[in-house]
Amino acid sequence: MNQRLLLILSLLASGLLRAAEQSSEMTLSIETNHPIASFDPRTALGAGLDGHWQGETKEMYTSRNINRMLGAGLGPVSVRLRTELAVEAWHWNPKGSWSDPGNAQGYWTSGATPDPSHPILLSYGYKLPRRGNTLDEANDDGYSMLDDGDPKTFWKSNPYLSKAYTGEPDATHPQWVVLDFGKQVPVNVLRIQWAEPYATKFDVEYAKSGRVYFGGHPWNVWKSFPHGRIDHGNGGGQEVRLSDAPVMARYLRVWMTGGSQTALAGSSDPRDAMGYAIREISAGTCDAKGVFHDQITHSPDHLQTLTYASSTDPWHRAQDRDPHVEQPGVDLIAQCGITRGLPIMLSIPVYYDTPENAAALASYIRRNRISVGRYELGEEPDGQRVGPKDFGALYAQTARAMRGVLPAKSILGGPSFVTVDSEKNDDTYRFDHRWWIRDFRHELSRQGQSANFQFLSFEWYPFDEVGEKESDQLPRSYEMLGRAMKRLLPLGIPLVVGEANYSVFSCQQEVDLGGALLNAEMPAQFLSMGGSAFYFYSYEPNKLEESYDDSWGNQMMLLQSPHGADPIALAPFYALRLLTQEWMSPLGGEHQAYSVKTNLPPSEQNRICIFALKRPDKSWALLVINKNVSQSVSLSLKSTPLKEASRLVSYSAQNYVWRPDGATGHPLMNHAPSCFSLPSGQPVVILPWSVSVISEANVKKTN
């Protein structure tokens, strides 16, 4: 019994063939006059590697796991930087030097000289004890020193945003702290216990709602208190009567433009006197008897009132190492075989580190002859509420320091946006990245560093509401990425997706067929629209995690097996392999993408997505994604260059079924994609909820 007959029998048994017969035949045409994009998958489609919990790197980077990872056929790797998300400094080399070596504290610079007898296999993050943010984007197990209830601790702004490093008055880069009460509360008194250096000039403002983390734009929602401007601050314990009567406010901001340039007793580092420092902050009202009623909850955990800070001093101590954040070492990545010998994209710390440490890393990379194709400066500044001017100043310093040691042809870019807005902005921290990029690039221009912004990177996790049905979400995905690309392409700078998956949250969709369809569609669409490189996240075998709504999953393509057995290939693995081995040529070379038109009504166009490629051997291949849960499609190829198509590779519920079972969920059925020979001139049946490739002829496969 041949495969074609087996497919027909299985379709009859499932009822899918009847659905196909009831639907009208779908026709398509390919505009072959000129390609809309071109790319080489050896550099354009890869996967991201990240930091994990301590001890997990050794479990993940075994030769068995690496061979399994390589089986997906992906090309280059993108090295993500979890320390930057965790508000931590990165000791990328465990060997290095402190600015205050006698006390094993201060500002750390990792050693730039390779030691062949001791390659860097692991590296670590160090928590910043002068932290100002309650929340972070990594393990989220830290808290702010602004309202932790301990007068011995303090927040301090980044000294690299001060005149000594920017060359401009401190007022050019105002530093701020924001308090979020969670609801509107009465406020007319502010109490600040300053550390050193303190603010001599500052403004206290409030907002009831809106986009509160950035000022100076048309939608600025901050309002000044009647007595909120202080021009002669003296430090110490300071009480400011902001208004005669209480004002209802959800947010409070202290905007600092002039500092005392003083340091704590015993300090010998000039950076200790740069910026601003606050030990504890309170805000509320005083009653008729003069009793202060504080609206801020002071606690050394997430029970504290939410605070955000414009920047944080990267000063830290040896004792601040975070046991929960472990990065794979740069030598481990370069030597373990996962790179295939292709240049990597390497994340560089900017916001919670120093330019000196970044330059040392660049020097180490060059001396050790590690192949890096792109240096990605920064990690999610938007998610951390970083202002574009401040980030631009830090980026410029880091780029300038790195250029002093890198070859001239090295490519620098960033800043790895969390996810570019594709919907209408919400009322909190998300914003139109066009103005952020505009102000960021303007700052780079002022700093003479425009030439060192050579690509723009962002992450792509389209769905936050993981409790929503994937069958309702997936039809929206194409337009979401399309809108984001249309916003960014006019900037005229190469675009890179540094990491991508279904959601930033763990969910079943990521390990089920929905994730497979999306992870096939996103890179195909991105590259066909002119994107430069796309990296699936994440490459390493991992375990299931729960987010909410009792949904268990993870951003991964391989599920760890117990007792050291081979990791289990999940649906995204097979979908990605279908792209790299069937739609694209596994041999690489220039692939040309062409525009596809169909006779589908507008209401159905986002449910059937088709991407056409002309491969280096001049053969054609179509990637077809059917997002209909129960409706198959009869596809006519008569008006295409694939009139003599000979091969269909299909991946659907005929191949994969996921069994949800909490932390022990697993595939109930798990087969590789099905391959069929196609009779000439006949319509091709595309199964429901499937990803398929139709090609003219076989191409040589990799192992």
Secondary structure, DSSP 8 states (H G I E B T S, - for coil): --HHHHHHHHHHHHTHHHHHHHS--EEEEE-TTS-SEEE-HHHHEEEEE--BSTTHHHHH--HHHHHHHHTT----EEE--HHHHTTEEEESSS-EEEEEGGGTEEEEEE--S--TTS---EEEEEE-TT---S--SSS-----SSSSS-TT--EE--GGGSHHHHSS-GGGS-EEEEEEEEEEEEE-EEEEEE-SS-EEEEEEEEESSS--S--SSTT---EEEEEEEESS---SEEEEE--SS-EEEEEEEEEEEEE-----TT---GGGGSS-EEEEEEEEEE-TT--EEE-----SSTTS-EEEES-----EEGGGEEEEEEEE-HHHHHHSSTTTT--EEEEE--TTS-HHHHHHHHHHHHHTT--EEEEEE-S-TTTTT--HHHHHHHHHHHHHHHHTTS-TT--EEEEEES----S---SSS---HHHHHHHHHHHHHHTT-GGG---EEEEE-----TTS-HHHHHHHHHHHHHHHHHHHGGG-S-EEEEEE-S-SS--GGGGSHHHHHHHHHHHHHHHHTT-SEEEES--S-B--EE-STT-EE-S-SEE--GGG---EE-HHHHHHHHIIIIIS-TT---EEEE-EEE---GGGTTTEEEEEEE-TTS-EEEEEEE--SS--EEEE-TTSTTTT--EEEEESTTTEEEE--GGG-EEEEE---EEEE--TT--EEE-SSEEEEEESS------
